[in-house]
Amino acid sequence: MGDLALSLLMLTALALIGAAIVQWRRNGPSLNTWLMLVAAAVMLANVAIWVIPDTHGAAPANRAAGPG
């Protein structure tokens, strides 16, 4: 279940970045464009927090999944 959530976060972040680029090209930079980019950055930071391993070499996503 955690893998699905992380995958959906990545796909949503990429979709937001793509939508921000399209909106930027059409209308120029606006508040909505910046908000989409900030939301995408927050999503990518959350994925990084869950996926990047700590000093012991275990990622928090793997520890949350339980033993085995």
Distance bins in CASP14 RR format, pairs under 12 A and 6 or more apart:
PFRMAT RR
TARGET T0000
AUTHOR 0000-0000-0000
RMODE 2
METHOD distances of the structure
MODEL  1
1 7 0 0 0 0 0 1 0 0 0 0 0
1 8 0 0 0 0 0 1 0 0 0 0 0
1 61 0 0 0 0 0 1 0 0 0 0 0
1 64 0 0 0 0 1 0 0 0 0 0 0
1 65 0 0 0 0 1 0 0 0 0 0 0
2 8 0 0 0 0 1 0 0 0 0 0 0
2 9 0 0 0 0 1 0 0 0 0 0 0
2 47 0 0 0 0 0 1 0 0 0 0 0
2 50 0 0 0 0 1 0 0 0 0 0 0
2 51 0 0 0 0 0 1 0 0 0 0 0
2 59 0 0 0 0 0 1 0 0 0 0 0
2 60 0 0 0 0 0 1 0 0 0 0 0
2 61 1 0 0 1 0 0 0 0 0 0 0
2 62 0 0 0 0 0 1 0 0 0 0 0
2 64 1 0 0 1 0 0 0 0 0 0 0
2 65 1 0 0 1 0 0 0 0 0 0 0
2 66 0 0 0 0 0 1 0 0 0 0 0
3 9 0 0 0 0 0 1 0 0 0 0 0
3 10 0 0 0 0 0 1 0 0 0 0 0
3 47 0 0 0 0 0 1 0 0 0 0 0
3 50 0 0 0 0 0 1 0 0 0 0 0
3 51 0 0 0 0 0 1 0 0 0 0 0
3 59 0 0 0 0 0 1 0 0 0 0 0
3 61 1 0 0 1 0 0 0 0 0 0 0
3 62 0 0 0 0 0 1 0 0 0 0 0
3 64 0 0 0 0 0 1 0 0 0 0 0
3 65 0 0 0 0 1 0 0 0 0 0 0
4 10 0 0 0 0 0 1 0 0 0 0 0
4 11 0 0 0 0 0 1 0 0 0 0 0
4 61 0 0 0 0 0 1 0 0 0 0 0
5 11 0 0 0 0 0 1 0 0 0 0 0
5 12 0 0 0 0 0 1 0 0 0 0 0
5 43 0 0 0 0 0 1 0 0 0 0 0
5 46 0 0 0 0 1 0 0 0 0 0 0
5 47 0 0 0 0 1 0 0 0 0 0 0
5 50 0 0 0 0 1 0 0 0 0 0 0
5 51 0 0 0 0 0 1 0 0 0 0 0
5 61 0 0 0 0 1 0 0 0 0 0 0
5 64 0 0 0 0 0 1 0 0 0 0 0
5 65 0 0 0 0 0 1 0 0 0 0 0
6 12 0 0 0 0 0 1 0 0 0 0 0
6 13 0 0 0 0 0 1 0 0 0 0 0
6 43 0 0 0 0 0 1 0 0 0 0 0
6 44 0 0 0 0 0 1 0 0 0 0 0
6 46 0 0 0 0 1 0 0 0 0 0 0
6 47 1 0 1 0 0 0 0 0 0 0 0
6 48 0 0 0 0 0 1 0 0 0 0 0
6 49 0 0 0 0 0 1 0 0 0 0 0
6 50 1 0 0 1 0 0 0 0 0 0 0
6 51 1 0 0 1 0 0 0 0 0 0 0
6 52 0 0 0 0 0 1 0 0 0 0 0
6 59 0 0 0 0 0 1 0 0 0 0 0
6 60 0 0 0 0 0 1 0 0 0 0 0
6 61 1 0 0 1 0 0 0 0 0 0 0
6 62 0 0 0 0 0 1 0 0 0 0 0
6 64 0 0 0 0 0 1 0 0 0 0 0
6 65 0 0 0 0 0 1 0 0 0 0 0
7 13 0 0 0 0 0 1 0 0 0 0 0
7 14 0 0 0 0 0 1 0 0 0 0 0
7 43 0 0 0 0 0 1 0 0 0 0 0
7 47 0 0 0 0 1 0 0 0 0 0 0
7 50 0 0 0 0 0 1 0 0 0 0 0
7 51 0 0 0 0 0 1 0 0 0 0 0
7 61 0 0 0 0 0 1 0 0 0 0 0
8 14 0 0 0 0 0 1 0 0 0 0 0
8 15 0 0 0 0 0 1 0 0 0 0 0
8 43 0 0 0 0 1 0 0 0 0 0 0
8 46 0 0 0 0 0 1 0 0 0 0 0
8 47 0 0 0 0 0 1 0 0 0 0 0
9 15 0 0 0 0 0 1 0 0 0 0 0
9 16 0 0 0 0 0 1 0 0 0 0 0
9 39 0 0 0 0 0 1 0 0 0 0 0
9 40 0 0 0 0 1 0 0 0 0 0 0
9 42 0 0 0 0 1 0 0 0 0 0 0
9 43 1 0 1 0 0 0 0 0 0 0 0
9 44 0 0 0 0 1 0 0 0 0 0 0
9 45 0 0 0 0 0 1 0 0 0 0 0
9 46 1 0 0 1 0 0 0 0 0 0 0
9 47 1 0 1 0 0 0 0 0 0 0 0
9 48 0 0 0 0 0 1 0 0 0 0 0
9 49 0 0 0 0 0 1 0 0 0 0 0
9 50 0 0 0 0 1 0 0 0 0 0 0
9 51 0 0 0 0 0 1 0 0 0 0 0
9 61 0 0 0 0 0 1 0 0 0 0 0
10 16 0 0 0 0 0 1 0 0 0 0 0
10 17 0 0 0 0 0 1 0 0 0 0 0
10 40 0 0 0 0 0 1 0 0 0 0 0
10 43 1 0 0 1 0 0 0 0 0 0 0
10 44 1 0 0 1 0 0 0 0 0 0 0
10 45 0 0 0 0 0 1 0 0 0 0 0
10 46 0 0 0 0 0 1 0 0 0 0 0
10 47 1 0 1 0 0 0 0 0 0 0 0
10 48 0 0 0 0 0 1 0 0 0 0 0
10 50 0 0 0 0 0 1 0 0 0 0 0
10 51 0 0 0 0 1 0 0 0 0 0 0
11 17 0 0 0 0 0 1 0 0 0 0 0
11 18 0 0 0 0 0 1 0 0 0 0 0
11 40 0 0 0 0 0 1 0 0 0 0 0
11 43 0 0 0 0 1 0 0 0 0 0 0
11 44 0 0 0 0 0 1 0 0 0 0 0
11 47 0 0 0 0 0 1 0 0 0 0 0
12 18 0 0 0 0 0 1 0 0 0 0 0
12 19 0 0 0 0 0 1 0 0 0 0 0
12 36 0 0 0 0 0 1 0 0 0 0 0
12 39 0 0 0 0 1 0 0 0 0 0 0
12 40 1 0 0 1 0 0 0 0 0 0 0
12 42 0 0 0 0 0 1 0 0 0 0 0
12 43 1 0 0 1 0 0 0 0 0 0 0
12 44 0 0 0 0 0 1 0 0 0 0 0
12 46 0 0 0 0 0 1 0 0 0 0 0
12 47 0 0 0 0 0 1 0 0 0 0 0
13 19 0 0 0 0 0 1 0 0 0 0 0
13 20 0 0 0 0 0 1 0 0 0 0 0
13 36 0 0 0 0 1 0 0 0 0 0 0
13 37 0 0 0 0 1 0 0 0 0 0 0
13 38 0 0 0 0 0 1 0 0 0 0 0
13 39 1 0 0 1 0 0 0 0 0 0 0
13 40 1 0 1 0 0 0 0 0 0 0 0
13 41 0 0 0 0 1 0 0 0 0 0 0
13 42 0 0 0 0 1 0 0 0 0 0 0
13 43 1 0 1 0 0 0 0 0 0 0 0
13 44 1 0 1 0 0 0 0 0 0 0 0
13 45 0 0 0 0 1 0 0 0 0 0 0
13 46 0 0 0 0 1 0 0 0 0 0 0
13 47 1 0 0 1 0 0 0 0 0 0 0
13 48 0 0 0 0 0 1 0 0 0 0 0
14 20 0 0 0 0 0 1 0 0 0 0 0
14 21 0 0 0 0 0 1 0 0 0 0 0
14 36 0 0 0 0 0 1 0 0 0 0 0
14 40 1 0 0 1 0 0 0 0 0 0 0
14 43 0 0 0 0 1 0 0 0 0 0 0
14 44 0 0 0 0 1 0 0 0 0 0 0
14 47 0 0 0 0 0 1 0 0 0 0 0
15 21 0 0 0 0 0 1 0 0 0 0 0
15 22 0 0 0 0 0 1 0 0 0 0 0
15 36 0 0 0 0 1 0 0 0 0 0 0
15 39 0 0 0 0 0 1 0 0 0 0 0
15 40 0 0 0 0 1 0 0 0 0 0 0
15 43 0 0 0 0 0 1 0 0 0 0 0
16 22 0 0 0 0 0 1 0 0 0 0 0
16 23 0 0 0 0 0 1 0 0 0 0 0
16 32 0 0 0 0 0 1 0 0 0 0 0
16 33 0 0 0 0 0 1 0 0 0 0 0
16 34 0 0 0 0 0 1 0 0 0 0 0
16 35 0 0 0 0 1 0 0 0 0 0 0
16 36 1 0 1 0 0 0 0 0 0 0 0
16 37 1 0 0 1 0 0 0 0 0 0 0
16 38 0 0 0 0 1 0 0 0 0 0 0
16 39 1 0 1 0 0 0 0 0 0 0 0
16 40 1 0 1 0 0 0 0 0 0 0 0
16 41 0 0 0 0 1 0 0 0 0 0 0
16 42 0 0 0 0 1 0 0 0 0 0 0
16 43 1 0 0 1 0 0 0 0 0 0 0
16 44 0 0 0 0 1 0 0 0 0 0 0
17 23 0 0 0 0 0 1 0 0 0 0 0
17 24 0 0 0 0 0 1 0 0 0 0 0
17 33 0 0 0 0 0 1 0 0 0 0 0
17 36 1 0 0 1 0 0 0 0 0 0 0
17 37 1 0 0 1 0 0 0 0 0 0 0
17 38 0 0 0 0 0 1 0 0 0 0 0
17 39 0 0 0 0 1 0 0 0 0 0 0
17 40 1 0 1 0 0 0 0 0 0 0 0
17 41 0 0 0 0 1 0 0 0 0 0 0
17 43 0 0 0 0 1 0 0 0 0 0 0
17 44 0 0 0 0 1 0 0 0 0 0 0
18 24 0 0 0 0 1 0 0 0 0 0 0
18 25 0 0 0 0 0 1 0 0 0 0 0
18 33 0 0 0 0 0 1 0 0 0 0 0
18 36 0 0 0 0 1 0 0 0 0 0 0
18 37 0 0 0 0 1 0 0 0 0 0 0
18 40 0 0 0 0 1 0 0 0 0 0 0
19 25 0 0 0 0 0 1 0 0 0 0 0
19 26 0 0 0 0 0 1 0 0 0 0 0
19 27 0 0 0 0 0 1 0 0 0 0 0
19 32 0 0 0 0 1 0 0 0 0 0 0
19 33 0 0 0 0 1 0 0 0 0 0 0
19 35 0 0 0 0 0 1 0 0 0 0 0
19 36 1 0 1 0 0 0 0 0 0 0 0
19 37 0 0 0 0 1 0 0 0 0 0 0
19 39 0 0 0 0 0 1 0 0 0 0 0
19 40 0 0 0 0 1 0 0 0 0 0 0
20 26 0 0 0 0 0 1 0 0 0 0 0
20 27 0 0 0 0 0 1 0 0 0 0 0
20 28 0 0 0 0 0 1 0 0 0 0 0
20 29 0 0 0 0 1 0 0 0 0 0 0
20 30 0 0 0 0 1 0 0 0 0 0 0
20 31 0 0 0 0 0 1 0 0 0 0 0
20 32 0 0 0 0 1 0 0 0 0 0 0
20 33 1 0 1 0 0 0 0 0 0 0 0
20 34 0 0 0 0 1 0 0 0 0 0 0
20 35 0 0 0 0 1 0 0 0 0 0 0
20 36 1 0 1 0 0 0 0 0 0 0 0
20 37 1 0 1 0 0 0 0 0 0 0 0
20 38 0 0 0 0 1 0 0 0 0 0 0
20 39 0 0 0 0 1 0 0 0 0 0 0
20 40 1 0 0 1 0 0 0 0 0 0 0
20 41 0 0 0 0 0 1 0 0 0 0 0
21 27 0 0 0 0 0 1 0 0 0 0 0
21 28 0 0 0 0 0 1 0 0 0 0 0
21 29 0 0 0 0 0 1 0 0 0 0 0
21 33 0 0 0 0 1 0 0 0 0 0 0
21 36 0 0 0 0 1 0 0 0 0 0 0
21 37 0 0 0 0 1 0 0 0 0 0 0
21 40 0 0 0 0 0 1 0 0 0 0 0
22 28 0 0 0 0 0 1 0 0 0 0 0
22 32 0 0 0 0 0 1 0 0 0 0 0
22 33 0 0 0 0 1 0 0 0 0 0 0
22 36 0 0 0 0 0 1 0 0 0 0 0
23 29 0 0 0 0 1 0 0 0 0 0 0
23 30 1 0 0 1 0 0 0 0 0 0 0
23 31 0 0 0 0 0 1 0 0 0 0 0
23 32 1 0 0 1 0 0 0 0 0 0 0
23 33 1 0 1 0 0 0 0 0 0 0 0
23 34 0 0 0 0 0 1 0 0 0 0 0
23 35 0 0 0 0 0 1 0 0 0 0 0
23 36 1 0 0 1 0 0 0 0 0 0 0
23 37 0 0 0 0 0 1 0 0 0 0 0
24 30 0 0 0 0 1 0 0 0 0 0 0
24 31 0 0 0 0 0 1 0 0 0 0 0
24 32 0 0 0 0 1 0 0 0 0 0 0
24 33 1 0 1 0 0 0 0 0 0 0 0
24 34 0 0 0 0 1 0 0 0 0 0 0
24 36 0 0 0 0 1 0 0 0 0 0 0
24 37 0 0 0 0 1 0 0 0 0 0 0
25 33 0 0 0 0 1 0 0 0 0 0 0
26 32 0 0 0 0 0 1 0 0 0 0 0
26 33 0 0 0 0 1 0 0 0 0 0 0
27 33 1 0 0 1 0 0 0 0 0 0 0
28 34 0 0 0 0 0 1 0 0 0 0 0
29 35 0 0 0 0 0 1 0 0 0 0 0
29 36 0 0 0 0 0 1 0 0 0 0 0
29 37 0 0 0 0 1 0 0 0 0 0 0
30 36 0 0 0 0 1 0 0 0 0 0 0
30 37 0 0 0 0 0 1 0 0 0 0 0
31 37 0 0 0 0 0 1 0 0 0 0 0
31 38 0 0 0 0 0 1 0 0 0 0 0
32 38 0 0 0 0 0 1 0 0 0 0 0
32 39 0 0 0 0 0 1 0 0 0 0 0
33 39 0 0 0 0 0 1 0 0 0 0 0
33 40 0 0 0 0 0 1 0 0 0 0 0
34 40 0 0 0 0 0 1 0 0 0 0 0
34 41 0 0 0 0 0 1 0 0 0 0 0
35 41 0 0 0 0 0 1 0 0 0 0 0
35 42 0 0 0 0 0 1 0 0 0 0 0
36 42 0 0 0 0 0 1 0 0 0 0 0
36 43 0 0 0 0 0 1 0 0 0 0 0
37 43 0 0 0 0 0 1 0 0 0 0 0
37 44 0 0 0 0 0 1 0 0 0 0 0
38 44 0 0 0 0 0 1 0 0 0 0 0
38 45 0 0 0 0 0 1 0 0 0 0 0
39 45 0 0 0 0 0 1 0 0 0 0 0
39 46 0 0 0 0 0 1 0 0 0 0 0
40 46 0 0 0 0 0 1 0 0 0 0 0
40 47 0 0 0 0 0 1 0 0 0 0 0
41 47 0 0 0 0 0 1 0 0 0 0 0
41 48 0 0 0 0 0 1 0 0 0 0 0
42 48 0 0 0 0 0 1 0 0 0 0 0
42 49 0 0 0 0 0 1 0 0 0 0 0
43 49 0 0 0 0 0 1 0 0 0 0 0
43 50 0 0 0 0 0 1 0 0 0 0 0
44 50 0 0 0 0 0 1 0 0 0 0 0
44 51 0 0 0 0 0 1 0 0 0 0 0
44 52 0 0 0 0 0 1 0 0 0 0 0
45 51 0 0 0 0 0 1 0 0 0 0 0
45 52 0 0 0 0 0 1 0 0 0 0 0
46 52 0 0 0 0 0 1 0 0 0 0 0
46 60 0 0 0 0 0 1 0 0 0 0 0
46 61 0 0 0 0 0 1 0 0 0 0 0
47 59 0 0 0 0 0 1 0 0 0 0 0
47 60 0 0 0 0 0 1 0 0 0 0 0
47 61 0 0 0 0 1 0 0 0 0 0 0
48 59 0 0 0 0 0 1 0 0 0 0 0
48 60 0 0 0 0 0 1 0 0 0 0 0
48 61 0 0 0 0 0 1 0 0 0 0 0
49 59 0 0 0 0 1 0 0 0 0 0 0
49 60 1 0 0 1 0 0 0 0 0 0 0
49 61 0 0 0 0 1 0 0 0 0 0 0
49 64 0 0 0 0 0 1 0 0 0 0 0
50 58 0 0 0 0 0 1 0 0 0 0 0
50 59 1 0 0 1 0 0 0 0 0 0 0
50 60 1 0 1 0 0 0 0 0 0 0 0
50 61 1 0 1 0 0 0 0 0 0 0 0
50 62 0 0 0 0 1 0 0 0 0 0 0
50 63 0 0 0 0 1 0 0 0 0 0 0
50 64 0 0 0 0 1 0 0 0 0 0 0
50 65 0 0 0 0 0 1 0 0 0 0 0
51 57 0 0 0 0 0 1 0 0 0 0 0
51 58 0 0 0 0 0 1 0 0 0 0 0
51 59 1 0 1 0 0 0 0 0 0 0 0
51 60 0 0 0 0 1 0 0 0 0 0 0
51 61 1 0 0 1 0 0 0 0 0 0 0
51 62 0 0 0 0 1 0 0 0 0 0 0
51 63 0 0 0 0 0 1 0 0 0 0 0
51 64 0 0 0 0 0 1 0 0 0 0 0
52 58 0 0 0 0 0 1 0 0 0 0 0
52 59 1 0 0 1 0 0 0 0 0 0 0
52 60 0 0 0 0 1 0 0 0 0 0 0
52 61 0 0 0 0 1 0 0 0 0 0 0
52 62 0 0 0 0 0 1 0 0 0 0 0
53 59 1 0 1 0 0 0 0 0 0 0 0
53 60 0 0 0 0 1 0 0 0 0 0 0
53 61 0 0 0 0 1 0 0 0 0 0 0
53 62 0 0 0 0 1 0 0 0 0 0 0
53 63 0 0 0 0 1 0 0 0 0 0 0
54 60 1 0 0 1 0 0 0 0 0 0 0
54 61 0 0 0 0 0 1 0 0 0 0 0
54 62 0 0 0 0 0 1 0 0 0 0 0
54 63 0 0 0 0 1 0 0 0 0 0 0
56 62 0 0 0 0 0 1 0 0 0 0 0
56 63 0 0 0 0 1 0 0 0 0 0 0
57 63 0 0 0 0 0 1 0 0 0 0 0
58 64 0 0 0 0 0 1 0 0 0 0 0
58 65 0 0 0 0 0 1 0 0 0 0 0
58 66 0 0 0 0 0 1 0 0 0 0 0
58 67 0 0 0 0 0 1 0 0 0 0 0
58 68 0 0 0 0 0 1 0 0 0 0 0
59 65 0 0 0 0 1 0 0 0 0 0 0
59 66 0 0 0 0 0 1 0 0 0 0 0
60 66 0 0 0 0 0 1 0 0 0 0 0
62 68 0 0 0 0 1 0 0 0 0 0 0
END
